[in-house]
Amino acid sequence: MAPRRHDPERRDRIIDAALAVIAEGGVAGTSHRRVAERAGVPLGSMTYHFTSMDELLHEAFSRFAQRISERFAERLAAATDLDSLVSAIVHIVHDDLAAGQDELVLTLELYTLAARQRAFRQITHDWMRRSRAVLERFVDARMAHQLDALVEGLFIHVSLDPAPRSRDLTRDAVRRLLSLAP
């Protein structure tokens, strides 16, 4: 009998592989076998580390949302006033969130799961709460909520609209909304 291989990062690799598989083929195209192949682990590792596909998806999407939240907070940490806040939000929409197809697919897949299954809704609630908390450094809670919704909507439009949307259009939308702040 071969000795058991110690692989403390295996669970993390599986979660990252799940995100890559979801980005390639969506949740519907994600299987234990595909994730195991992508992670370079035996198929049995999947059930050892995760009791179900839902548990794996929950862990993967939680990690994804946390990473996006951290980037959001890092980008806004450099803002010192409303002008730099506007610039940071333009970068978030055009550079951070719309940077690639993978993040678009992962975001929309998470939204779809959250719309269908309550267990995944908590991930989106936590993600929104973290975003609003960062925005509340600059604006009140009500405006943070509106600004967060604007960022999400702009990201989707920038990512999916066949006509490229300019940074100036995004900057104008953010400035207009902020001009309504008390």
C-alpha positions as CSV (number, residue, x, y, z in Angstrom):
1,M,0.0,0.0,0.0
2,A,1.4,3.4,-1.0
3,P,1.8,6.0,1.8
4,R,-0.9,8.7,1.8
5,R,0.3,11.9,0.3
6,H,0.1,14.9,2.6
7,D,-1.3,17.8,0.6
8,P,-2.5,20.6,2.9
9,E,-3.4,22.9,0.0
10,R,-5.6,20.4,-1.8
11,R,-8.9,21.9,-0.6
12,D,-7.8,25.4,-1.7
13,R,-6.8,24.1,-5.1
14,I,-10.1,22.4,-5.5
15,I,-12.0,25.6,-4.7
16,D,-9.9,27.6,-7.1
17,A,-10.3,24.9,-9.8
18,A,-14.1,25.0,-9.2
19,L,-14.1,28.7,-10.0
20,A,-12.1,28.1,-13.2
21,V,-14.5,25.4,-14.3
22,I,-17.5,27.5,-13.5
23,A,-16.0,30.4,-15.5
24,E,-15.5,28.0,-18.5
25,G,-18.8,26.2,-18.5
26,G,-21.1,27.8,-15.9
27,V,-22.5,26.0,-12.9
28,A,-24.5,23.6,-15.1
29,G,-21.2,22.5,-16.7
30,T,-19.5,21.9,-13.4
31,S,-19.0,18.4,-12.1
32,H,-16.9,16.7,-9.5
33,R,-14.9,15.0,-12.2
34,R,-14.1,18.3,-14.1
35,V,-13.1,20.1,-11.0
36,A,-10.9,17.2,-9.8
37,E,-9.2,17.1,-13.2
38,R,-8.6,20.8,-13.2
39,A,-7.2,20.7,-9.6
40,G,-5.0,17.7,-10.4
41,V,-6.5,15.6,-7.6
42,P,-8.1,12.2,-7.4
43,L,-11.9,12.2,-7.8
44,G,-12.2,10.8,-4.3
45,S,-10.8,14.0,-2.9
46,M,-13.9,15.8,-3.9
47,T,-16.2,13.9,-1.5
48,Y,-13.5,13.8,1.1
49,H,-13.3,17.6,1.2
50,F,-16.9,18.5,0.2
51,T,-20.1,16.7,1.2
52,S,-21.9,17.9,-1.9
53,M,-21.6,20.0,-5.1
54,D,-23.6,22.7,-3.3
55,E,-21.0,22.9,-0.5
56,L,-18.2,23.2,-3.1
57,L,-20.1,25.9,-5.0
58,H,-20.9,27.8,-1.8
59,E,-17.2,27.7,-0.8
60,A,-16.1,28.7,-4.3
61,F,-18.5,31.6,-4.6
62,S,-17.8,32.8,-1.1
63,R,-14.1,32.9,-2.0
64,F,-14.9,34.8,-5.3
65,A,-17.1,37.4,-3.6
66,Q,-14.5,37.9,-0.8
67,R,-11.7,38.5,-3.4
68,I,-13.9,41.0,-5.3
69,S,-14.7,42.8,-2.0
70,E,-11.1,43.0,-1.1
71,R,-10.1,44.5,-4.4
72,F,-13.0,47.0,-4.1
73,A,-11.8,48.0,-0.6
74,E,-8.2,48.3,-1.8
75,R,-9.2,50.5,-4.7
76,L,-11.3,52.8,-2.6
77,A,-8.7,52.9,0.2
78,A,-6.7,55.4,-1.9
79,A,-9.6,57.8,-2.3
80,T,-9.4,60.8,0.0
81,D,-12.3,63.0,-1.3
82,L,-15.3,62.8,-3.6
83,D,-13.2,63.4,-6.8
84,S,-10.9,60.6,-6.0
85,L,-13.9,58.4,-5.0
86,V,-15.4,59.0,-8.5
87,S,-12.1,58.1,-10.1
88,A,-11.8,55.0,-8.0
89,I,-15.3,53.9,-8.9
90,V,-14.6,54.4,-12.6
91,H,-11.5,52.1,-12.3
92,I,-13.6,49.6,-10.4
93,V,-16.3,49.4,-13.1
94,H,-13.9,49.5,-16.1
95,D,-10.8,47.8,-14.9
96,D,-11.5,45.7,-11.8
97,L,-15.0,44.3,-12.4
98,A,-15.0,44.3,-16.2
99,A,-11.4,43.1,-16.5
100,G,-12.3,39.7,-18.0
101,Q,-14.9,37.3,-19.1
102,D,-14.3,34.9,-16.1
103,E,-15.4,37.5,-13.5
104,L,-18.4,38.4,-15.5
105,V,-19.5,34.8,-15.8
106,L,-18.7,34.1,-12.1
107,T,-20.7,37.1,-11.0
108,L,-23.7,36.3,-13.2
109,E,-23.6,32.6,-12.2
110,L,-23.6,33.6,-8.5
111,Y,-26.5,36.0,-9.0
112,T,-28.5,33.3,-10.8
113,L,-27.8,30.8,-7.9
114,A,-28.7,33.4,-5.4
115,A,-32.0,34.1,-7.2
116,R,-32.8,30.4,-7.1
117,Q,-31.4,29.2,-3.8
118,R,-31.6,31.0,-0.5
119,A,-28.3,29.4,0.7
120,F,-26.4,31.3,-2.0
121,R,-28.3,34.6,-1.3
122,Q,-26.3,35.1,1.9
123,I,-23.1,35.3,-0.2
124,T,-24.5,38.2,-2.2
125,H,-25.9,39.9,0.9
126,D,-22.5,39.7,2.5
127,W,-20.8,41.0,-0.6
128,M,-23.2,43.9,-0.9
129,R,-22.8,44.7,2.9
130,R,-19.0,44.8,2.6
131,S,-19.2,47.1,-0.5
132,R,-21.6,49.5,1.2
133,A,-19.5,49.5,4.4
134,V,-16.5,50.7,2.3
135,L,-18.6,53.3,0.5
136,E,-19.9,54.6,3.9
137,R,-16.5,56.1,4.5
138,F,-17.5,58.7,2.0
139,V,-21.3,58.9,2.0
140,D,-24.3,58.1,4.2
141,A,-25.8,54.6,4.2
142,R,-28.6,55.5,1.8
143,M,-26.2,56.9,-0.8
144,A,-23.8,54.0,-0.3
145,H,-26.7,51.6,-1.1
146,Q,-27.6,53.6,-4.3
147,L,-23.9,53.9,-5.3
148,D,-23.3,50.2,-4.9
149,A,-26.4,49.4,-7.1
150,L,-25.1,51.9,-9.7
151,V,-21.7,50.2,-9.7
152,E,-23.3,46.8,-10.2
153,G,-25.5,48.0,-13.0
154,L,-22.7,49.9,-14.7
155,F,-20.5,46.8,-14.6
156,I,-23.1,44.7,-16.3
157,H,-23.7,47.3,-19.0
158,V,-20.0,47.9,-19.6
159,S,-19.5,44.1,-19.8
160,L,-22.4,43.1,-21.9
161,D,-23.4,46.1,-24.1
162,P,-22.1,45.6,-27.7
163,A,-21.3,49.3,-27.9
164,P,-18.3,50.1,-25.7
165,R,-19.2,52.4,-22.8
166,S,-16.8,55.2,-22.1
167,R,-15.2,56.0,-18.8
168,D,-16.7,59.5,-19.2
169,L,-20.2,58.1,-19.2
170,T,-19.5,56.2,-16.0
171,R,-17.8,59.2,-14.4
172,D,-20.8,61.4,-15.3
173,A,-23.3,58.8,-13.8
174,V,-21.4,58.5,-10.6
175,R,-21.0,62.3,-10.3
176,R,-24.7,62.9,-10.9
177,L,-25.7,60.4,-8.3
178,L,-23.2,61.9,-5.8
179,S,-24.5,65.4,-6.5
180,L,-27.7,64.2,-4.9
181,A,-26.0,63.2,-1.6
182,P,-27.0,65.2,1.4
